[in-house]
């Protein structure tokens, strides 16, 4: 059977336990906090952002229709960078000014999406946009 001493003895023992090698304990606590914070920032988060699609044509041509006017882009990375990226505005532009009238399938690759360093494009939906370009006079009629 273990006997507990006087409460004053327990307080003294506790003080000795804390004060003994205090500088080592303080350094260990600081290192563990730094390690914990650095690992916390390394965690990858994923978010989805929608982008408007802008299609440029020659002056005498116009886009009659397209399968999608918005893209959903899934991006991964550290949370602070993702927040800045989501708050920014960006339009995905396709230049078809050198193309004649007709139907075109535009491939949307991840390289078309401008993301800050540290972020990675996971997916783009839809990955193809079908566009019909006609003469401006026919569209006005």
N, C-alpha and C positions, 0 to 999 in steps of 0.2 A: 504494500500500500504506500502510495506516494503522498507525502505531506506537502502541502502548500505553505510556504512561509508567510510571514507577515506581509500585508499589502505593500508596505513601504519597500520591502526587499524585492518584490516583483517589479515595481516601478524602477528601482535602481538597476535591476537586471536588463530591463527593456532599454533604458538609457544607454547602458554599456553595449548592448547589442547593436544599437543604432550608431553610436559614436565610434565604435571599434572599426578601424579601417574606413572611415567615412569618405575620404577622398577617392578610394578605389570604388566604393559603391556609387558615388556621384558620377564618376567617369563612366562606369558601366551603364548607369541610367541614361546619360546623355547619348552614348553610342547606340543604345537600344532604341531610343526615340528617333535618332537620325535614320537608323536602318528601317524602322517601322514607317516613317514618313516617306522615305525613298521608295519602298515597296508599294506603298499606297498610291503613289503617283504613276507607277509602272502598269497599273491595271488597265486593261484595254476595255473601252466602252464602245458600243455600236449604236448608231442613230441613223435615221432616214431623213433625207431632205428632198423637197421637191424643187425642181428647176423649170423655168419657162423655156420653151423652145422657140427660137427666132430663125426663120428661113429667109434669106436674102436672094432675090432673083434679079434678072436683068430688068431695065426700066420698062420695056414693052411686055413683060411677062408678069404673071401674078400666080400665087398659090391658090388653087381652087379648093383643095382639101388635103388633109393630112390625118394619119391614123391617131396621132397623139400630139397634144400641144404642151404636155408636161412630162417630165422625167422624174422617176423616183430613184434616188441614189442612196445606197447604203454605204456608210463610211465608218471605219473603226479607228480608234486612237485614244490618247489620254483625254480625260474629261475637259480640262481647261481649253485645249485646242478645239475640241468638238463644239464647245459652246460658242467660241468665236466664229467658227465655220458656219454653224447653224444661223447665227445672228446676221451674217453677211448676206448680201444679195448677189446672185450670179445668174446670167442667162446663157444657155447653150446655143451658140449661133452656128448655122450652116450656110456657107456661101455657095449658092447655086447660080450665081450671076453669069457664069460661063457656060451654063447648060441650056440646051434648046428645050422647047416644050415637050412634055411627056410625063411618064411615071418614073419615079426614082425611089429606090430603097436605101435609106440612109442608115449606115451602121453607126451605132453609138457605142464607142469603146470607152474604157475607163481612162484612157489617155486624154480624151476630150474634156474630162472633168478636171478643173484646176483646183487642187487641194493643197493646203499648206504643208510644209515639211513636217513629218511626224504623223500625218494622217494617211490612211490607205483606203482606196475605193474597194469595197467588197463586191457590190453588184450594181448594175444599172438596169432599170425596167421602164419601159420596154427597151430592148437592145437594138431594135430596128424600127424605123419610122418610114412609112410609105407616104410619098408626096406626089400630088398631081399638079403640074405646072401648065397653064394655058396662056393664050394671048390676052392682053389686057382688054382689047375691044370686045371679045367674046364674053368676058366676065361682066362688062358693063351693060350688056344687052339684057 
